[in-house]
Amino acid sequence: MKNKLIIFMTTALFMLAIIVMGQNRVDAASWGAKNLFTTPKKTRGTWYYKHEGKIKKLKITTHTFNKIKLYKMLSSNKAIKWTKKLAKADKKSGYKLAQRVGISQYEATDFKFHKTPGFAANGWLSSDRADSGHTYVAIKKKDKSNNDKVDALRVGNGADNSFLYYCYKSKKLVK
């Protein structure tokens, strides 16, 4: 009975070792990311917005967006080099690796909306270099209930920065 248990445990450990060794690591540094991006101070904090009838939360810190690290964009030559490496590794992994890399860290760049600083964020090594991600800019917006100006975060989408929604510092302002 003991021999069967020992053989079973040895086989299980051997199989576990093979599974762990065969996994691809998804580290930002391994895909060219080196410099953290610093978000503008006015965009930092916890923001609330309404999406599909529910109030959602967005948290922006100095170097993260919803707990996902923001890195500075690579130069064109480096981005092409790393994208080719990612495409080759992605093919080997059954086309699942690129998606995991894209959502494990974001590339970010400075962005201005009517001379107000903000930032644009996109999936890491996304093949589209045309600023097709989301843009985030802190603005002042009139509160309809008492005509006071309140802090808001304007969220846009795509290269043309088309408006998506506003985020506010408190849930009460989200209507």
Secondary structure, 3 states (H helix, E strand, C coil): CHHHHHHHHHHHHHHHHHHHHCCCCCCCHHHCCCCECCCCHHHCEEEEEEECCEEEEEEECCCEECCEEEEECCCHHHHHHHHHHHHHHHHHCCCCHHHHHHHHCEEEEEEEECCEEEEEEEECCCCCCCCCCEEEEEEEEECCCCCCEEEEEEEEECCCCEEEEEEECCHHHCC
